[in-house]
Amino acid sequence: MRNLAQNQDEELSKIFKVQYYEAVCNLGVKYVTKIILNILKNSGAWELLLQRYFSASKLMNKLNYVSDRIYAFEWMLRFLVNNEHLTTQHEKDNCLYKTRIKDPEINIDELRSSILDIDRNLLPSCEYMEFISGYYTDFFQGKIGGHEILFVKDKMRLWNEYFSNENSGYAVYNQLGALGIKKWVPEIIKDITFFEIGTGTGNASLLALNQLETSGLNDRVKNYILSDISPIFLRLSKLNISENYRGNIPVLIKKIDFNEPLIKQDISFKDIHVIYGVNVLHIAKDLLFSLKELYNILNPGGMLVISECIREKPSDTLVQEIIFNLLDSYTSVKLSETYRTTPGFLTLDEWIKVFKCAGFDNIDYVINNGLVDCDKVKNCPMHAMVLRGIKK
Ligand SMILES: C[S@@+](CC[C@H](N)C(=O)[O-])C[C@H]1O[C@@H](n2cnc3c(N)ncnc32)[C@H](O)[C@@H]1O
Protein backbone atom coordinates (compact mmCIF):
# COMPACT_ATOMS: atom_id res chain seq x y z
CA MET A 1 0.00 0.00 0.00
CA ARG A 2 1.20 3.51 -0.80
CA ASN A 3 1.85 5.84 2.10
CA LEU A 4 1.48 9.60 2.39
CA ALA A 5 5.23 10.18 2.30
CA GLN A 6 5.46 8.37 -1.06
CA ASN A 7 2.64 10.50 -2.48
CA GLN A 8 4.33 13.64 -1.23
CA ASP A 9 7.68 12.69 -2.75
CA GLU A 10 5.98 12.01 -6.05
CA GLU A 11 4.29 15.39 -6.03
CA LEU A 12 7.58 17.07 -5.11
CA SER A 13 9.38 15.28 -7.93
CA LYS A 14 6.85 16.68 -10.38
CA ILE A 15 7.76 20.20 -9.21
CA PHE A 16 11.53 19.77 -8.77
CA LYS A 17 12.55 17.79 -11.82
CA VAL A 18 16.10 16.60 -12.49
CA GLN A 19 16.27 19.21 -15.29
CA TYR A 20 15.59 21.90 -12.68
CA TYR A 21 18.60 20.84 -10.63
CA GLU A 22 20.80 20.54 -13.70
CA ALA A 23 19.84 23.85 -15.25
CA VAL A 24 19.14 26.09 -12.26
CA CYS A 25 21.38 24.69 -9.57
CA ASN A 26 24.32 23.28 -11.49
CA LEU A 27 24.65 25.37 -14.66
CA GLY A 28 22.90 28.32 -12.98
CA VAL A 29 25.72 28.61 -10.43
CA LYS A 30 28.31 28.63 -13.23
CA TYR A 31 26.27 31.16 -15.15
CA VAL A 32 26.06 33.57 -12.22
CA THR A 33 29.77 33.01 -11.54
CA LYS A 34 30.46 34.18 -15.10
CA ILE A 35 28.18 37.18 -14.69
CA ILE A 36 30.00 38.22 -11.53
CA LEU A 37 33.42 37.65 -13.12
CA ASN A 38 32.38 39.90 -16.02
CA ILE A 39 31.29 42.64 -13.63
CA LEU A 40 34.53 42.44 -11.62
CA LYS A 41 36.73 42.26 -14.73
CA ASN A 42 35.07 45.19 -16.46
CA SER A 43 35.34 47.37 -13.36
CA GLY A 44 39.05 46.67 -12.72
CA ALA A 45 38.35 44.83 -9.45
CA TRP A 46 39.72 41.54 -10.81
CA GLU A 47 43.11 43.14 -11.66
CA LEU A 48 43.39 44.32 -8.04
CA LEU A 49 42.37 40.94 -6.63
CA LEU A 50 45.18 39.34 -8.64
CA GLN A 51 47.77 41.57 -6.97
CA ARG A 52 47.07 41.05 -3.26
CA TYR A 53 44.52 40.34 -0.54
CA PHE A 54 41.82 43.01 -0.07
CA SER A 55 38.94 43.39 2.33
CA ALA A 56 35.65 44.22 0.58
CA SER A 57 35.68 47.76 2.00
CA LYS A 58 39.31 48.47 0.96
CA LEU A 59 38.58 47.22 -2.54
CA MET A 60 35.45 49.37 -2.74
CA ASN A 61 37.50 52.37 -1.59
CA LYS A 62 40.05 51.80 -4.33
CA LEU A 63 37.29 51.61 -6.94
CA ASN A 64 35.47 54.70 -5.60
CA TYR A 65 32.38 52.68 -4.77
CA VAL A 66 29.88 54.01 -2.24
CA SER A 67 30.16 52.27 1.10
CA ASP A 68 26.45 51.59 1.69
CA ARG A 69 26.45 49.09 -1.21
CA ILE A 70 28.93 46.84 0.59
CA TYR A 71 26.47 43.99 1.21
CA ALA A 72 25.88 43.41 -2.52
CA PHE A 73 29.58 43.80 -3.32
CA GLU A 74 30.84 41.46 -0.62
CA TRP A 75 28.12 38.95 -1.57
CA MET A 76 29.74 38.72 -5.03
CA LEU A 77 33.13 38.03 -3.44
CA ARG A 78 31.57 35.40 -1.16
CA PHE A 79 29.81 33.80 -4.14
CA LEU A 80 33.19 33.43 -5.86
CA VAL A 81 34.76 32.00 -2.70
CA ASN A 82 31.92 29.46 -2.46
CA ASN A 83 32.64 28.52 -6.08
CA GLU A 84 36.41 28.40 -5.74
CA HIS A 85 37.42 31.44 -7.76
CA LEU A 86 38.70 33.43 -4.76
CA THR A 87 40.66 32.48 -1.68
CA THR A 88 40.35 34.14 1.72
CA GLN A 89 42.47 35.11 4.68
CA HIS A 90 41.31 36.54 7.98
CA GLU A 91 42.75 39.65 9.62
CA LYS A 92 41.14 40.55 12.95
CA ASP A 93 37.40 40.75 12.14
CA ASN A 94 37.97 41.27 8.42
CA CYS A 95 37.78 38.73 5.65
CA LEU A 96 40.34 39.36 2.90
CA TYR A 97 39.94 38.13 -0.69
CA LYS A 98 42.42 37.33 -3.49
CA THR A 99 42.51 35.35 -6.73
CA ARG A 100 45.16 33.35 -8.53
CA ILE A 101 43.13 32.85 -11.69
CA LYS A 102 44.53 35.37 -14.14
CA ASP A 103 42.12 35.07 -16.97
CA PRO A 104 38.97 33.13 -16.12
CA GLU A 105 37.39 31.93 -19.32
CA ILE A 106 34.20 33.83 -19.84
CA ASN A 107 31.73 32.48 -22.32
CA ILE A 108 28.35 33.41 -21.11
CA ASP A 109 26.64 32.64 -24.44
CA GLU A 110 27.63 28.98 -24.36
CA LEU A 111 26.39 28.59 -20.82
CA ARG A 112 23.08 30.26 -21.56
CA SER A 113 22.59 27.97 -24.58
CA SER A 114 23.27 24.89 -22.42
CA ILE A 115 20.75 26.08 -19.84
CA LEU A 116 18.11 26.79 -22.48
CA ASP A 117 18.77 23.45 -24.18
CA ILE A 118 17.69 21.80 -20.93
CA ASP A 119 14.72 24.08 -20.38
CA ARG A 120 13.60 26.86 -22.74
CA ASN A 121 11.38 28.26 -19.98
CA LEU A 122 14.44 29.51 -18.10
CA LEU A 123 14.86 32.35 -20.59
CA PRO A 124 13.20 34.97 -18.31
CA SER A 125 15.68 34.16 -15.50
CA CYS A 126 18.66 34.43 -17.87
CA GLU A 127 17.40 37.61 -19.48
CA TYR A 128 16.76 39.25 -16.14
CA MET A 129 20.16 38.39 -14.70
CA GLU A 130 22.04 39.62 -17.77
CA PHE A 131 19.94 42.76 -17.90
CA ILE A 132 20.70 43.79 -14.30
CA SER A 133 24.39 42.87 -14.58
CA GLY A 134 24.87 45.80 -16.99
CA TYR A 135 23.88 48.22 -14.20
CA TYR A 136 25.97 46.84 -11.34
CA THR A 137 29.05 49.08 -11.73
CA ASP A 138 26.84 52.21 -11.78
CA PHE A 139 24.99 50.81 -8.77
CA PHE A 140 28.25 50.34 -6.83
CA GLN A 141 29.32 53.86 -7.81
CA GLY A 142 26.06 55.21 -6.41
CA LYS A 143 24.90 56.52 -9.79
CA ILE A 144 21.69 54.50 -9.82
CA GLY A 145 19.49 52.86 -7.18
CA GLY A 146 18.23 49.28 -7.17
CA HIS A 147 14.58 50.33 -7.34
CA GLU A 148 15.32 52.36 -10.46
CA ILE A 149 17.08 49.39 -12.09
CA LEU A 150 14.33 46.91 -11.35
CA PHE A 151 11.06 48.78 -11.46
CA VAL A 152 11.11 51.90 -13.56
CA LYS A 153 9.07 52.00 -16.79
CA ASP A 154 9.54 49.11 -19.24
CA LYS A 155 11.64 47.13 -16.73
CA MET A 156 8.38 45.91 -15.21
CA ARG A 157 8.07 43.63 -18.26
CA LEU A 158 11.17 41.65 -17.21
CA TRP A 159 10.03 41.56 -13.56
CA ASN A 160 6.62 40.29 -14.66
CA GLU A 161 8.17 37.59 -16.83
CA TYR A 162 10.56 36.57 -14.05
CA PHE A 163 7.71 36.00 -11.56
CA SER A 164 5.51 34.29 -14.15
CA ASN A 165 4.34 30.70 -13.74
CA GLU A 166 5.94 30.18 -17.17
CA ASN A 167 9.43 30.79 -15.72
CA SER A 168 10.56 27.40 -14.43
CA GLY A 169 13.33 29.06 -12.41
CA TYR A 170 10.76 30.78 -10.21
CA ALA A 171 7.43 28.93 -10.58
CA VAL A 172 8.59 26.11 -8.28
CA TYR A 173 7.93 28.33 -5.24
CA ASN A 174 4.34 29.01 -6.35
CA GLN A 175 3.81 25.30 -7.03
CA LEU A 176 5.28 24.29 -3.67
CA GLY A 177 3.05 26.88 -1.97
CA ALA A 178 0.01 25.32 -3.67
CA LEU A 179 1.12 21.92 -2.37
CA GLY A 180 1.11 23.36 1.17
CA ILE A 181 -2.41 24.66 0.63
CA LYS A 182 -3.54 21.22 -0.55
CA LYS A 183 -1.92 19.60 2.48
CA TRP A 184 -3.03 21.89 5.30
CA VAL A 185 -6.00 24.09 4.38
CA PRO A 186 -8.54 21.20 4.45
CA GLU A 187 -7.98 21.14 8.26
CA ILE A 188 -10.06 24.32 8.44
CA ILE A 189 -13.74 23.58 8.43
CA LYS A 190 -15.76 26.34 6.71
CA ASP A 191 -16.18 30.00 5.80
CA ILE A 192 -12.51 30.44 5.21
CA THR A 193 -11.12 33.93 4.74
CA PHE A 194 -7.85 33.64 2.87
CA PHE A 195 -5.43 36.57 3.10
CA GLU A 196 -2.37 36.70 0.85
CA ILE A 197 0.48 39.09 1.62
CA GLY A 198 2.94 40.50 -0.95
CA THR A 199 0.81 39.28 -3.84
CA GLY A 200 3.14 40.85 -6.42
CA THR A 201 2.23 39.78 -9.94
CA GLY A 202 -0.55 37.47 -8.66
CA ASN A 203 1.04 34.30 -10.02
CA ALA A 204 1.26 32.56 -6.65
CA SER A 205 -2.34 33.71 -6.04
CA LEU A 206 -3.47 32.16 -9.30
CA LEU A 207 -2.03 28.75 -8.42
CA ALA A 208 -3.40 29.02 -4.87
CA LEU A 209 -6.92 29.83 -6.11
CA ASN A 210 -6.76 26.99 -8.63
CA GLN A 211 -5.56 24.63 -5.89
CA LEU A 212 -8.50 25.61 -3.67
CA GLU A 213 -10.79 24.75 -6.60
CA THR A 214 -9.17 21.38 -7.39
CA SER A 215 -9.12 20.43 -3.70
CA GLY A 216 -12.86 21.05 -3.64
CA LEU A 217 -12.45 23.82 -1.05
CA ASN A 218 -13.96 26.64 -3.13
CA ASP A 219 -17.36 26.45 -1.48
CA ARG A 220 -15.73 26.72 1.93
CA VAL A 221 -13.74 29.85 1.03
CA LYS A 222 -15.73 33.01 1.82
CA ASN A 223 -13.19 35.28 0.16
CA TYR A 224 -9.59 35.58 -0.96
CA ILE A 225 -7.87 38.89 -0.19
CA LEU A 226 -4.94 39.92 -2.37
CA SER A 227 -2.66 42.41 -0.60
CA ASP A 228 0.58 44.22 -1.31
CA ILE A 229 2.35 47.39 -0.28
CA SER A 230 2.57 48.53 -3.90
CA PRO A 231 -0.44 49.88 -5.83
CA ILE A 232 1.25 48.84 -9.10
CA PHE A 233 1.50 45.23 -7.96
CA LEU A 234 -2.08 45.33 -6.72
CA ARG A 235 -3.18 46.44 -10.18
CA LEU A 236 -1.07 43.72 -11.82
CA SER A 237 -2.33 40.93 -9.59
CA LYS A 238 -5.95 42.05 -9.98
CA LEU A 239 -5.56 42.01 -13.76
CA ASN A 240 -3.86 38.60 -13.72
CA ILE A 241 -6.65 37.07 -11.60
CA SER A 242 -9.47 38.65 -13.58
CA GLU A 243 -7.95 37.40 -16.85
CA ASN A 244 -6.91 33.92 -15.75
CA TYR A 245 -8.94 32.72 -12.76
CA ARG A 246 -12.10 30.92 -13.84
CA GLY A 247 -13.48 29.88 -10.44
CA ASN A 248 -16.11 31.39 -8.14
CA ILE A 249 -14.17 32.44 -5.01
CA PRO A 250 -14.74 36.18 -4.42
CA VAL A 251 -11.41 38.04 -4.70
CA LEU A 252 -10.83 41.32 -2.84
CA ILE A 253 -7.90 43.76 -2.99
CA LYS A 254 -6.25 45.52 -0.06
CA LYS A 255 -3.13 47.70 0.29
CA ILE A 256 -1.20 46.39 3.31
CA ASP A 257 2.30 47.07 4.65
CA PHE A 258 3.35 44.23 6.97
CA ASN A 259 6.21 46.34 8.38
CA GLU A 260 3.60 48.55 10.07
CA PRO A 261 1.05 47.67 12.77
CA LEU A 262 -1.79 45.92 10.95
CA ILE A 263 -4.47 47.19 13.28
CA LYS A 264 -3.87 50.75 12.01
CA GLN A 265 -4.45 49.63 8.44
CA ASP A 266 -8.17 49.19 8.70
CA ILE A 267 -8.21 45.44 8.89
CA SER A 268 -11.92 45.07 9.32
CA PHE A 269 -11.77 41.46 8.17
CA LYS A 270 -11.20 40.04 11.66
CA ASP A 271 -11.94 36.41 10.89
CA ILE A 272 -8.83 35.41 9.02
CA HIS A 273 -8.23 31.68 8.80
CA VAL A 274 -5.32 31.42 6.40
CA ILE A 275 -2.53 33.90 5.75
CA TYR A 276 -0.42 33.00 2.74
CA GLY A 277 2.78 34.43 1.23
CA VAL A 278 5.27 33.25 -1.40
CA ASN A 279 8.81 34.61 -1.12
CA VAL A 280 7.63 37.63 0.78
CA LEU A 281 8.23 37.47 4.51
CA HIS A 282 12.04 37.26 4.29
CA ILE A 283 11.93 40.96 3.33
CA ALA A 284 10.09 42.00 6.51
CA LYS A 285 12.21 44.72 8.12
CA ASP A 286 11.68 43.24 11.56
CA LEU A 287 10.57 39.67 10.91
CA LEU A 288 9.50 38.85 14.46
CA PHE A 289 7.40 42.01 14.66
CA SER A 290 5.62 41.22 11.35
CA LEU A 291 5.00 37.59 12.33
CA LYS A 292 3.46 38.67 15.64
CA GLU A 293 1.24 41.16 13.79
CA LEU A 294 0.07 38.40 11.43
CA TYR A 295 -0.44 36.04 14.36
CA ASN A 296 -2.69 38.62 16.02
CA ILE A 297 -5.08 38.95 13.09
CA LEU A 298 -5.55 35.17 12.73
CA ASN A 299 -8.52 33.35 14.23
CA PRO A 300 -7.52 30.80 16.90
CA GLY A 301 -6.78 27.62 14.96
CA GLY A 302 -5.97 29.69 11.86
CA MET A 303 -2.67 29.23 10.03
CA LEU A 304 0.15 31.09 8.34
CA VAL A 305 1.48 29.23 5.27
CA ILE A 306 4.63 30.48 3.56
CA SER A 307 6.59 29.19 0.60
CA GLU A 308 10.18 30.45 0.60
CA CYS A 309 13.55 29.84 -0.91
CA ILE A 310 15.85 28.76 1.94
CA ARG A 311 19.58 28.56 2.51
CA GLU A 312 21.05 25.28 3.65
CA LYS A 313 23.65 27.18 5.71
CA PRO A 314 23.58 30.90 6.57
CA SER A 315 26.79 31.42 4.54
CA ASP A 316 25.25 30.06 1.30
CA THR A 317 25.08 32.42 -1.64
CA LEU A 318 22.12 31.72 -3.95
CA VAL A 319 21.97 32.52 -7.65
CA GLN A 320 18.84 34.67 -7.60
CA GLU A 321 20.35 36.95 -4.96
CA ILE A 322 22.24 38.69 -7.76
CA ILE A 323 18.86 40.30 -8.51
CA PHE A 324 17.50 40.87 -5.01
CA ASN A 325 20.73 42.27 -3.54
CA LEU A 326 19.96 45.44 -5.50
CA LEU A 327 17.01 46.11 -3.20
CA ASP A 328 17.31 47.78 0.19
CA SER A 329 14.26 45.85 1.36
CA TYR A 330 16.22 42.62 0.80
CA THR A 331 19.51 43.65 2.39
CA SER A 332 18.58 46.16 5.16
CA VAL A 333 16.69 44.07 7.67
CA LYS A 334 16.97 43.59 11.41
CA LEU A 335 19.25 40.65 12.22
CA SER A 336 19.12 38.33 15.22
CA GLU A 337 21.64 35.86 16.61
CA THR A 338 18.80 33.44 17.29
CA TYR A 339 16.55 33.42 14.27
CA ARG A 340 17.97 35.57 11.48
CA THR A 341 21.72 35.70 10.96
CA THR A 342 21.75 36.99 7.36
CA PRO A 343 19.71 39.45 5.32
CA GLY A 344 17.50 37.90 2.67
CA PHE A 345 16.68 34.22 2.73
CA LEU A 346 16.71 32.28 6.01
CA THR A 347 17.51 28.64 6.79
CA LEU A 348 14.74 26.16 7.66
CA ASP A 349 15.94 26.09 11.25
CA GLU A 350 15.73 29.89 11.50
CA TRP A 351 12.16 29.89 10.12
CA ILE A 352 11.06 27.33 12.69
CA LYS A 353 12.68 29.32 15.51
CA VAL A 354 11.16 32.65 14.50
CA PHE A 355 7.68 31.11 14.01
CA LYS A 356 7.92 29.69 17.54
CA CYS A 357 9.11 33.04 18.94
CA ALA A 358 6.03 34.70 17.38
CA GLY A 359 3.75 32.20 19.14
CA PHE A 360 2.98 29.74 16.33
CA ASP A 361 2.37 26.14 17.25
CA ASN A 362 2.05 22.81 15.44
CA ILE A 363 4.67 23.79 12.85
CA ASP A 364 4.90 21.53 9.84
CA TYR A 365 6.88 21.85 6.61
CA VAL A 366 7.82 20.25 3.29
CA ILE A 367 11.20 20.83 1.63
CA ASN A 368 12.73 19.57 -1.62
CA ASN A 369 15.42 17.60 0.12
CA GLY A 370 16.92 14.36 -1.18
CA LEU A 371 14.93 14.28 -4.41
CA VAL A 372 17.90 13.79 -6.70
CA ASP A 373 21.26 12.16 -6.45
CA CYS A 374 23.57 15.04 -5.54
CA ASP A 375 26.59 13.16 -6.88
CA LYS A 376 25.11 13.31 -10.35
CA VAL A 377 23.93 16.91 -10.14
CA LYS A 378 26.61 19.06 -8.54
CA ASN A 379 25.53 22.03 -6.40
CA CYS A 380 22.07 20.54 -6.12
CA PRO A 381 20.97 21.77 -2.72
CA MET A 382 18.98 24.77 -3.83
CA HIS A 383 16.25 24.50 -1.29
CA ALA A 384 12.68 25.56 -1.16
CA MET A 385 10.29 25.16 1.73
CA VAL A 386 6.60 25.44 2.41
CA LEU A 387 5.90 25.83 6.10
CA ARG A 388 2.86 26.42 8.22
CA GLY A 389 2.30 27.46 11.83
CA ILE A 390 -0.99 27.49 13.71
CA LYS A 391 -2.36 30.08 16.10
CA LYS A 392 -3.09 28.44 19.44
C1 LIG B 1 9.16 38.59 -4.40
S1 LIG B 1 7.68 39.42 -4.59
C2 LIG B 1 6.46 38.18 -4.34
C3 LIG B 1 6.10 37.53 -5.60
C4 LIG B 1 4.68 37.04 -5.61
N1 LIG B 1 4.48 35.94 -4.72
C5 LIG B 1 4.30 36.67 -7.05
O1 LIG B 1 3.75 35.59 -7.28
O2 LIG B 1 4.52 37.52 -7.92
C6 LIG B 1 7.55 40.32 -3.07
C7 LIG B 1 6.30 41.17 -2.98
O3 LIG B 1 6.21 41.69 -1.64
C8 LIG B 1 5.76 43.03 -1.71
N2 LIG B 1 6.20 43.71 -0.49
C9 LIG B 1 7.43 44.18 -0.20
N3 LIG B 1 7.44 44.77 1.02
C10 LIG B 1 6.19 44.67 1.51
C11 LIG B 1 5.58 45.11 2.72
N4 LIG B 1 6.28 45.77 3.64
N5 LIG B 1 4.27 44.84 2.90
C12 LIG B 1 3.56 44.18 1.94
N6 LIG B 1 4.07 43.75 0.77
C13 LIG B 1 5.39 43.98 0.55
C14 LIG B 1 6.40 43.57 -2.97
O4 LIG B 1 5.73 44.72 -3.43
C15 LIG B 1 6.31 42.39 -3.91
O5 LIG B 1 5.14 42.41 -4.64
The ligand as an ORCA input file, in Angstrom:
! r2SCAN-3c Opt
* xyz 0 1
  C       9.157     38.593     -4.399
  S       7.676     39.424     -4.588
  C       6.462     38.178     -4.340
  C       6.101     37.529     -5.597
  C       4.680     37.036     -5.614
  N       4.483     35.942     -4.718
  C       4.296     36.672     -7.052
  O       3.746     35.590     -7.279
  O       4.516     37.516     -7.923
  C       7.550     40.325     -3.067
  C       6.299     41.175     -2.978
  O       6.215     41.688     -1.643
  C       5.756     43.029     -1.707
  N       6.197     43.708     -0.485
  C       7.433     44.176     -0.197
  N       7.441     44.774      1.018
  C       6.186     44.667      1.509
  C       5.579     45.109      2.720
  N       6.279     45.765      3.638
  N       4.268     44.836      2.901
  C       3.558     44.180      1.944
  N       4.071     43.751      0.767
  C       5.388     43.982      0.548
  C       6.401     43.569     -2.967
  O       5.726     44.723     -3.434
  C       6.314     42.389     -3.905
  O       5.137     42.408     -4.637
*
